[in-house]
Amino acid sequence: MVVAESLSHTFPYEWEDVSLASWKKYPNPERPDVLSVDIIDRKFDPATGQLTARRVVIMKDRRLPRILQPIFGGGYCICVEDSVVDPVNKKMVLQARNVTFQNIASIEETCTYTVSAHSAAHTNLVQEAKVTAFPFGVKGTIEKFLGDKFKSNAVAGRKIMDKAIERVMDEYKEAYDKFRTETGDYLKNIRSETGELCDKIVHGTEDRLDKFKQEADDVVSTVLEKAAHIADTPHIYHRE
């Protein structure tokens, strides 16, 4: 029998912030069982604006029930997650499945992030999981263990997401403050350089005006001197 679980949650943040924060969730001390998360493939479609990616997640569960320890061995599990991010329609879908222990159990988990119908500033998350176990005799035990683990991980995952979103907001603020500081310094330099240039123009203009005034005074003085000389020179008239 397939065990199906479905959970929903609303984040009081915009979809853009939540979708970005989802890539910054791990590593995180709240989930020490998640050892690594690596992107192995990534594609961007310029026609649709959609980003698709594939990640490999390696986990180790140290709290396996004793009855399941011989079945799962060391507790290491490898999962593959495929994601589609659609910024146009503001929808992100993450689909994960296990690639180890497939002869023991099949786990499929889907997380869908969309804009809340009640507020554009909020984001809805719907988490769905399907668990199917195969070993006869412990089938129900495995399905219950994995179903309960899905629910507990979902709660921890929401807390991790909240902290990741806070980091994203802090990064926004830090980048904005840096931009303001650098822009302010740039404007100060421009004002300083502009002031210096204006001073040079004013001083240069004053110097040219002083020079022009001096030349004009010299010309006037010369003209007056010549006029005075002409006035002092006796004139002789001849009658015919």
HUCORBEL-V499780 format. One record per residue. N is the residue number from 1. RES is the residue in one small letter. OMEGA is omega in whole degrees, -180 to 180 (none if undefined). Layout:
n/res/omega
N/RES/OMEGA
N/RES/OMEGA
This chain:
n/res/omega
1/m/179
2/v/175
3/v/-178
4/a/178
5/e/178
6/s/179
7/l/178
8/s/-178
9/h/177
10/t/176
11/f/179
12/p/-180
13/y/180
14/e/-175
15/w/-179
16/e/-179
17/d/-179
18/v/-178
19/s/177
20/l/-178
21/a/-178
22/s/179
23/w/-177
24/k/-175
25/k/-174
26/y/2
27/p/-178
28/n/-179
29/p/178
30/e/178
31/r/180
32/p/179
33/d/177
34/v/-175
35/l/-179
36/s/175
37/v/-175
38/d/175
39/i/-180
40/i/178
41/d/-179
42/r/-180
43/k/177
44/f/179
45/d/-178
46/p/-179
47/a/-178
48/t/-177
49/g/-177
50/q/176
51/l/176
52/t/-178
53/a/175
54/r/180
55/r/175
56/v/-179
57/v/178
58/i/-177
59/m/175
60/k/180
61/d/-179
62/r/-177
63/r/177
64/l/173
65/p/-176
66/r/-178
67/i/-178
68/l/-177
69/q/178
70/p/-177
71/i/-176
72/f/176
73/g/-177
74/g/178
75/g/178
76/y/180
77/c/178
78/i/178
79/c/175
80/v/-180
81/e/175
82/d/-178
83/s/175
84/v/179
85/v/-178
86/d/-177
87/p/-180
88/v/180
89/n/180
90/k/179
91/k/177
92/m/-179
93/v/177
94/l/180
95/q/-177
96/a/178
97/r/179
98/n/176
99/v/172
100/t/-180
101/f/-179
102/q/176
103/n/-180
104/i/-178
105/a/176
106/s/-179
107/i/177
108/e/-179
109/e/180
110/t/176
111/c/-178
112/t/180
113/y/178
114/t/177
115/v/180
116/s/178
117/a/-177
118/h/-179
119/s/179
120/a/-179
121/a/-180
122/h/-177
123/t/178
124/n/175
125/l/174
126/v/179
127/q/-179
128/e/180
129/a/174
130/k/-177
131/v/176
132/t/178
133/a/-174
134/f/-175
135/p/180
136/f/177
137/g/179
138/v/-179
139/k/-179
140/g/180
141/t/180
142/i/-178
143/e/178
144/k/-180
145/f/-178
146/l/177
147/g/178
148/d/180
149/k/177
150/f/-178
151/k/179
152/s/177
153/n/179
154/a/178
155/v/179
156/a/-179
157/g/179
158/r/177
159/k/178
160/i/180
161/m/178
162/d/-180
163/k/178
164/a/178
165/i/178
166/e/177
167/r/178
168/v/180
169/m/177
170/d/178
171/e/175
172/y/-177
173/k/180
174/e/179
175/a/180
176/y/179
177/d/178
178/k/179
179/f/180
180/r/-179
181/t/-179
182/e/179
183/t/178
184/g/178
185/d/-180
186/y/180
187/l/177
188/k/179
189/n/179
190/i/179
191/r/179
192/s/180
193/e/179
194/t/178
195/g/179
196/e/179
197/l/179
198/c/179
199/d/179
200/k/-180
201/i/-179
202/v/180
203/h/180
204/g/179
205/t/179
206/e/179
207/d/-180
208/r/178
209/l/178
210/d/-180
211/k/179
212/f/179
213/k/180
214/q/179
215/e/179
216/a/178
217/d/179
218/d/180
219/v/180
220/v/180
221/s/179
222/t/-180
223/v/-179
224/l/178
225/e/179
226/k/-180
227/a/180
228/a/179
229/h/179
230/i/-178
231/a/-179
232/d/-178
233/t/-179
234/p/180
235/h/179
236/i/180
237/y/177
238/h/175
239/r/179
240/e/none
